[in-house]
Amino acid sequence: MVKKSDFSPLLSLIDEMPAFSHLVQNMCDGKGEHLAVLPDAAKPYLIAALRRRMRTPVLLLSAQAEGAKRFYQHLMAWCGDDSHILHFPDLDVLPYENLAPSIGLLQERMGVLSSLADISDEAASGEQSIVVVASVPAVIRKTMSLAEFTSGRHTLSVGATAEPMKLLAEWFDMGYSRENMVEQPGEMSRRGGILDIYSPNNELPARMEFFGNTIESIRFFDPVTQRSTQFVRSLTVVPLGCGFPGSCSVGGGGEGETIMKYLPRNTTLILDEMADIETAVEEVNVRADKLRRQQEKDGEISERSAFPYLAMGELEENLKGVDKCLELARWDRGEESSSHYRYVMDFSPAPRYNGQASPFLSRVKEMSEGERRLIVVSRHAKRLSQLMEEEKFPVSFLASMEALPRPGTFTLLEGD
């Protein structure tokens, strides 16, 4: 297995930046709206550092799915592959297309909602630091309401009493379909005293064996081979969210809510390029409305059916429910941002050398003078360290970083 990059020891360096200290202080004091100006490449670093200092849940909103994926991948490196960094994807079909979305995406969405529902009460104390990364289409698409989700979710434990037939009936009401063999999320089955169920918050389906009405064992199993993989003491089953067969009205929206309603009150909201977000909201709603009008014309849906997305005004109302808000911008808008506390972060883009070693070596020697700490992250770090050694230049090569290098050193770190 390839070891994933972990740049988290570098996060403390930003504490030396006055603009960052002012940002943290003002956000902790609950002062107004905030705007940080910095290059795109530095945004994941800033977000990871904020999460480290503030220790509150974070929702990062990017305009497009591709941008959200990049943020997620970079945050995994800056936060040390933390299991609390979650990606909330959009579905791969548009509302009203009458196509089945990817089961994997549905499963990933439900997993995030389940994680948020778990911390909704505890997070008010500020002890949780979960980060959810999402695109505009993912956030404004409606899903199951939080009340419906939490009221249907339940946990079954070994030794507990439960009537198998009542469980099947309850799961059916939660949207699960009964099959001969469980292979995909949203399915359940029964064979004598054995119940199988594939709840989308779990990576694998689970098998429960009963003795009468007592649960004797619970284990996960491989849906392909049907062989057991792990015995567990308890299992949490969640209702099926919008998108699973029969779980919501056409379009995957119904009368539900969005992920915004699942966020704890003390969530820090980070908006990447507000103008791009506004444009994305408009584009998503225009596409969905066009499909909706065609289906209304064809008599496939009612004119009274709920719209599956939030409009910009509705999104803004939802955003008011979070405690703190920070906008990220690559350019300083000057007068346009006068209503914000503005912080121009002291970052600059790294120079490009286009594979030319000589200019790179010269620049490194120039920057290494004095007590400056120089760290270069590259997938070619091993080769670069060999070139530096040939030049008799002191360098440390690291495949992974455990601690912050000392001032006055030059370090080459392997990574993307």
C-alpha positions as CSV (number, residue, x, y, z in Angstrom):
1,M,0.0,0.0,0.0
2,V,1.3,3.5,-0.9
3,K,1.8,5.7,2.1
4,K,-0.4,8.8,1.8
5,S,1.2,12.3,2.3
6,D,1.0,13.9,5.7
7,F,1.9,17.5,5.8
8,S,0.2,18.3,9.1
9,P,3.5,19.1,11.0
10,L,3.7,22.2,8.7
11,L,0.5,23.7,9.9
12,S,2.0,25.5,12.9
13,L,4.1,27.7,10.6
14,I,1.1,29.8,9.7
15,D,0.9,30.9,13.4
16,E,3.8,33.3,12.6
17,M,1.6,35.1,10.0
18,P,-0.1,38.2,11.6
19,A,-3.0,38.1,9.2
20,F,-3.8,34.5,10.2
21,S,-3.6,35.4,14.0
22,H,-6.0,38.3,13.4
23,L,-8.4,36.1,11.4
24,V,-8.5,33.4,14.2
25,Q,-9.0,36.0,16.9
26,N,-11.8,37.8,15.1
27,M,-13.6,34.6,14.2
28,C,-13.4,33.3,17.7
29,D,-14.8,36.6,19.0
30,G,-17.7,36.2,16.6
31,K,-17.1,39.5,14.7
32,G,-18.9,40.0,11.4
33,E,-18.1,38.4,8.1
34,H,-14.6,37.5,7.0
35,L,-12.7,37.5,3.7
36,A,-9.3,35.9,3.2
37,V,-7.3,36.8,0.1
38,L,-4.8,34.1,-1.0
39,P,-3.7,32.0,-4.0
40,D,-5.8,28.8,-4.8
41,A,-2.9,26.6,-3.9
42,A,-2.7,27.9,-0.3
43,K,-6.4,27.6,0.4
44,P,-6.3,23.9,1.7
45,Y,-3.4,24.9,4.0
46,L,-5.4,27.8,5.4
47,I,-8.5,25.7,6.0
48,A,-6.5,22.9,7.7
49,A,-4.8,25.4,9.9
50,L,-8.1,27.1,10.9
51,R,-9.6,23.7,11.7
52,R,-6.6,23.0,13.9
53,R,-6.9,26.2,15.8
54,M,-10.7,26.6,16.1
55,R,-11.7,23.0,16.7
56,T,-15.2,23.4,15.3
57,P,-17.1,21.6,12.6
58,V,-16.4,23.0,9.1
59,L,-18.4,23.0,5.9
60,L,-16.3,24.0,2.9
61,L,-18.4,24.9,-0.1
62,S,-16.9,24.9,-3.6
63,A,-18.7,26.0,-6.8
64,Q,-18.1,22.8,-8.8
65,A,-17.6,19.1,-8.1
66,E,-14.1,19.0,-9.5
67,G,-13.0,21.8,-7.1
68,A,-14.6,20.0,-4.1
69,K,-12.7,16.8,-4.9
70,R,-9.4,18.7,-5.1
71,F,-10.0,20.4,-1.8
72,Y,-10.8,17.0,-0.2
73,Q,-7.7,15.4,-1.5
74,H,-5.5,18.2,-0.4
75,L,-7.1,18.5,3.0
76,M,-6.5,14.8,3.6
77,A,-2.7,15.5,3.1
78,W,-2.7,18.7,5.2
79,C,-4.7,17.1,8.0
80,G,-2.9,13.8,8.0
81,D,-5.4,11.5,6.3
82,D,-7.9,12.3,9.1
83,S,-11.0,10.2,9.2
84,H,-13.0,13.3,10.1
85,I,-12.4,14.8,6.6
86,L,-15.5,13.9,4.6
87,H,-16.5,14.4,1.0
88,F,-20.2,15.0,0.4
89,P,-20.7,14.3,-3.3
90,D,-23.5,15.3,-5.7
91,L,-25.4,12.5,-7.5
92,D,-24.3,11.7,-11.1
93,V,-27.8,12.2,-12.6
94,L,-29.9,15.3,-12.8
95,P,-33.3,15.5,-11.3
96,Y,-36.2,14.4,-13.6
97,E,-33.8,12.4,-15.8
98,N,-35.5,9.1,-14.6
99,L,-32.1,7.5,-14.3
100,A,-30.7,5.6,-11.3
101,P,-27.8,7.4,-9.6
102,S,-24.6,5.6,-8.6
103,I,-25.1,3.5,-5.5
104,G,-21.6,4.4,-4.4
105,L,-22.5,8.1,-4.4
106,L,-25.7,7.5,-2.6
107,Q,-23.9,5.5,0.0
108,E,-21.2,8.2,0.4
109,R,-23.9,10.9,0.9
110,M,-25.7,8.9,3.5
111,G,-22.5,8.1,5.3
112,V,-21.8,11.9,5.7
113,L,-25.3,12.6,6.9
114,S,-25.0,9.9,9.4
115,S,-21.7,11.3,10.7
116,L,-23.2,14.7,11.0
117,A,-26.3,13.4,12.8
118,D,-24.0,11.7,15.3
119,I,-22.3,14.9,16.3
120,S,-25.2,17.4,16.2
121,D,-25.6,17.5,19.9
122,E,-22.0,16.9,21.0
123,A,-20.5,19.4,18.6
124,A,-22.1,22.4,20.4
125,S,-19.3,22.1,22.9
126,G,-16.6,22.6,20.2
127,E,-14.9,19.3,20.9
128,Q,-15.6,17.9,17.4
129,S,-13.7,19.1,14.3
130,I,-15.3,17.2,11.4
131,V,-14.8,18.8,8.0
132,V,-17.3,18.3,5.2
133,V,-16.2,19.3,1.7
134,A,-19.0,19.7,-0.9
135,S,-19.9,21.4,-4.2
136,V,-22.8,23.7,-4.8
137,P,-24.9,21.0,-6.6
138,A,-24.4,18.6,-3.7
139,V,-25.3,21.1,-1.0
140,I,-28.4,22.6,-2.6
141,R,-29.9,19.2,-3.7
142,K,-32.6,18.3,-1.2
143,T,-32.4,15.1,0.8
144,M,-34.2,13.5,3.8
145,S,-35.0,15.9,6.6
146,L,-32.9,15.6,9.7
147,A,-35.9,14.8,11.9
148,E,-36.9,11.9,9.6
149,F,-33.4,10.7,9.5
150,T,-32.8,10.7,13.2
151,S,-36.3,9.3,14.1
152,G,-35.7,6.3,11.7
153,R,-32.1,5.5,12.6
154,H,-31.7,2.8,15.2
155,T,-28.9,0.6,16.6
156,L,-29.2,-3.2,17.2
157,S,-26.8,-5.0,19.6
158,V,-25.8,-8.6,20.3
159,G,-28.0,-9.9,23.1
160,A,-30.8,-7.5,22.5
161,T,-34.4,-8.6,21.9
162,A,-36.1,-7.8,18.5
163,E,-38.7,-9.5,16.5
164,P,-37.3,-10.3,13.0
165,M,-40.6,-9.8,11.2
166,K,-41.2,-6.5,12.9
167,L,-37.7,-5.4,11.9
168,L,-38.4,-6.3,8.3
169,A,-41.6,-4.3,8.3
170,E,-39.8,-1.3,9.9
171,W,-37.0,-1.5,7.3
172,F,-39.5,-1.7,4.5
173,D,-41.1,1.5,5.8
174,M,-37.6,3.1,5.8
175,G,-37.3,2.4,2.1
176,Y,-35.5,-0.9,2.0
177,S,-36.5,-3.5,-0.6
178,R,-36.7,-7.2,0.2
179,E,-34.6,-9.5,-2.0
180,N,-33.5,-13.1,-2.2
181,M,-29.9,-12.1,-1.7
182,V,-28.5,-8.8,-0.4
183,E,-26.0,-7.3,-2.8
184,Q,-26.5,-3.5,-2.8
185,P,-27.2,-0.8,-0.3
186,G,-30.9,-0.4,0.4
187,E,-31.6,-4.2,0.3
188,M,-32.7,-6.7,3.0
189,S,-33.5,-10.4,3.1
190,R,-34.5,-13.2,5.5
191,R,-33.6,-16.8,5.6
192,G,-35.1,-18.5,8.7
193,G,-33.5,-17.0,11.7
194,I,-31.1,-14.9,9.7
195,L,-31.6,-11.3,8.6
196,D,-29.3,-9.5,6.1
197,I,-29.4,-5.7,5.6
198,Y,-27.2,-3.3,3.7
199,S,-27.5,0.1,5.4
200,P,-25.8,2.8,3.3
201,N,-23.9,4.2,6.3
202,N,-21.9,1.0,6.3
203,E,-19.3,-0.1,3.8
204,L,-20.6,-3.7,3.8
205,P,-23.9,-5.4,4.4
206,A,-24.6,-7.0,7.8
207,R,-25.9,-10.4,8.8
208,M,-27.8,-11.0,12.1
209,E,-28.5,-14.4,13.5
210,F,-31.4,-14.8,15.9
211,F,-32.3,-17.4,18.5
212,G,-36.0,-16.7,18.8
213,N,-36.2,-13.0,19.3
214,T,-32.7,-12.6,20.6
215,I,-29.8,-11.4,18.4
216,E,-27.0,-14.0,18.9
217,S,-24.5,-12.5,16.5
218,I,-23.9,-9.6,14.0
219,R,-21.3,-9.7,11.3
220,F,-20.4,-7.9,8.1
221,F,-20.1,-9.9,4.9
222,D,-18.8,-9.6,1.4
223,P,-21.8,-9.1,-0.9
224,V,-20.0,-10.9,-3.8
225,T,-18.8,-14.0,-2.0
226,Q,-21.4,-13.8,0.8
227,R,-18.6,-14.7,3.2
228,S,-18.3,-13.1,6.7
229,T,-15.6,-10.5,7.1
230,Q,-15.9,-9.2,10.7
231,F,-18.0,-9.8,13.8
232,V,-19.3,-6.7,15.6
233,R,-21.2,-6.0,18.8
234,S,-23.7,-3.6,17.3
235,L,-25.1,-2.3,14.0
236,T,-26.7,1.1,13.1
237,V,-29.3,1.1,10.4
238,V,-30.4,4.4,8.8
239,P,-33.3,5.3,6.6
240,L,-32.7,5.5,2.9
241,G,-32.1,9.0,1.6
242,C,-33.4,10.5,-1.6
243,G,-32.2,8.7,-4.6
244,F,-32.7,5.2,-3.5
245,P,-35.6,3.4,-5.3
246,G,-38.9,4.4,-3.7
247,S,-37.3,6.6,-1.0
248,C,-38.2,10.1,-2.5
249,S,-40.3,11.7,-5.1
250,V,-39.0,12.1,-8.7
251,G,-36.0,14.4,-8.9
252,G,-34.5,13.2,-5.6
253,G,-35.9,16.1,-3.7
254,G,-39.3,15.6,-2.3
255,E,-40.2,17.9,0.6
256,G,-36.9,17.3,2.3
257,E,-34.1,19.5,3.5
258,T,-30.4,19.9,2.5
259,I,-27.2,19.0,4.4
260,M,-27.2,22.5,5.9
261,K,-29.9,21.4,8.3
262,Y,-27.6,18.7,9.6
263,L,-24.9,21.1,10.6
264,P,-24.3,21.9,14.3
265,R,-24.8,25.6,15.2
266,N,-21.1,26.1,15.9
267,T,-20.1,25.1,12.3
268,T,-17.6,27.3,10.6
269,L,-18.7,27.9,7.0
270,I,-16.0,28.5,4.4
271,L,-17.1,29.7,0.9
272,D,-14.6,29.4,-1.9
273,E,-15.1,32.3,-4.4
274,M,-18.6,33.6,-3.7
275,A,-19.2,34.9,-7.2
276,D,-18.5,31.4,-8.6
277,I,-20.9,29.9,-6.0
278,E,-23.7,32.2,-7.1
279,T,-23.2,31.4,-10.7
280,A,-23.2,27.7,-10.0
281,V,-26.5,27.9,-8.0
282,E,-28.1,29.7,-10.9
283,E,-26.8,27.2,-13.5
284,V,-28.0,24.2,-11.5
285,N,-31.5,25.6,-11.0
286,V,-31.8,26.6,-14.7
287,R,-30.9,23.1,-15.9
288,A,-33.3,21.5,-13.4
289,D,-36.1,23.9,-14.2
290,K,-35.8,23.1,-17.9
291,L,-36.1,19.4,-17.3
292,R,-39.0,20.0,-14.9
293,R,-41.0,22.1,-17.4
294,Q,-40.6,19.4,-20.1
295,Q,-41.9,16.7,-17.7
296,E,-44.8,18.8,-16.6
297,K,-45.6,19.4,-20.3
298,D,-45.4,15.6,-21.0
299,G,-47.7,15.0,-17.9
300,E,-45.0,12.9,-16.1
301,I,-45.0,15.0,-13.0
302,S,-47.4,17.4,-11.2
303,E,-47.0,21.1,-11.3
304,R,-47.2,21.0,-7.5
305,S,-44.3,18.7,-7.0
306,A,-41.5,20.1,-4.8
307,F,-38.4,21.6,-6.5
308,P,-35.3,19.4,-5.8
309,Y,-32.8,22.3,-5.4
310,L,-32.5,25.4,-3.3
311,A,-32.5,28.8,-5.1
312,M,-29.8,31.3,-4.1
313,G,-32.2,33.1,-1.7
314,E,-33.0,29.9,0.0
315,L,-29.4,28.9,0.3
316,E,-28.5,32.3,1.9
317,E,-31.3,31.7,4.4
318,N,-29.8,28.3,5.2
319,L,-26.3,29.8,5.6
320,K,-27.6,32.1,8.3
321,G,-27.9,29.0,10.5
322,V,-24.2,28.6,11.0
323,D,-22.1,30.4,13.6
324,K,-19.1,31.7,11.6
325,C,-18.5,32.4,7.9
326,L,-15.3,32.9,6.0
327,E,-15.1,33.7,2.2
328,L,-11.9,32.8,0.3
329,A,-10.9,34.9,-2.7
330,R,-7.9,34.7,-5.0
331,W,-8.1,38.5,-5.7
332,D,-8.6,41.4,-3.3
333,R,-11.8,43.1,-4.3
334,G,-11.0,46.3,-2.3
335,E,-14.1,48.5,-1.9
336,E,-16.4,45.6,-2.9
337,S,-15.5,43.7,0.3
338,S,-15.8,46.7,2.7
339,S,-18.5,44.9,4.7
340,H,-16.0,42.1,5.6
341,Y,-13.1,41.9,7.9
342,R,-10.4,41.5,5.2
343,Y,-7.1,39.5,5.6
344,V,-4.5,39.5,2.8
345,M,-2.5,36.3,3.5
346,D,1.2,36.4,2.9
347,F,1.4,33.6,0.3
348,S,2.9,33.7,-3.2
349,P,2.7,31.1,-6.0
350,A,5.7,28.7,-6.2
351,P,7.9,29.4,-9.3
352,R,7.9,26.9,-12.2
353,Y,11.1,25.4,-13.5
354,N,9.7,23.2,-16.3
355,G,12.0,20.3,-15.5
356,Q,15.2,22.4,-15.5
357,A,17.3,21.5,-12.6
358,S,19.9,24.3,-12.9
359,P,17.6,27.2,-12.2
360,F,15.9,25.2,-9.3
361,L,19.3,24.5,-7.7
362,S,20.3,28.2,-8.0
363,R,17.1,29.4,-6.4
364,V,17.4,26.9,-3.5
365,K,20.9,28.0,-2.7
366,E,19.8,31.6,-2.7
367,M,16.8,31.0,-0.4
368,S,18.7,28.8,2.0
369,E,20.9,31.6,3.2
370,G,20.6,32.5,6.9
371,E,18.2,30.7,9.3
372,R,15.4,30.3,6.8
373,R,13.6,27.0,6.9
374,L,13.2,25.7,3.3
375,I,10.8,22.8,2.6
376,V,10.1,21.5,-1.0
377,V,7.4,19.0,-1.6
378,S,7.8,17.0,-4.9
379,R,7.0,13.7,-6.4
380,H,10.6,13.8,-7.6
381,A,12.1,14.5,-4.1
382,K,14.4,11.5,-4.2
383,R,16.0,12.5,-7.5
384,L,16.3,16.1,-6.4
385,S,18.1,15.1,-3.2
386,Q,20.6,13.2,-5.3
387,L,21.3,16.3,-7.4
388,M,21.7,18.4,-4.3
389,E,24.2,15.9,-2.9
390,E,26.2,16.0,-6.1
391,E,26.4,19.8,-5.6
392,K,27.7,19.2,-2.1
393,F,24.6,21.0,-0.7
394,P,23.3,19.9,2.6
395,V,19.8,18.4,2.2
396,S,17.5,16.1,4.1
397,F,15.2,13.8,2.2
398,L,12.0,12.6,3.9
399,A,9.6,10.0,2.6
400,S,7.2,11.2,5.3
401,M,7.3,14.0,7.9
402,E,6.9,13.4,11.6
403,A,8.0,16.8,13.0
404,L,8.7,20.3,11.7
405,P,12.3,20.7,10.4
406,R,14.6,23.0,12.3
407,P,15.2,26.6,11.1
408,G,18.3,26.9,8.8
409,T,17.7,23.5,7.1
410,F,16.6,22.4,3.6
411,T,14.2,19.5,3.4
412,L,12.9,17.6,0.4
413,L,9.6,15.9,1.1
414,E,8.1,13.3,-1.1
415,G,4.5,14.0,-2.1
416,D,2.2,15.4,-4.8
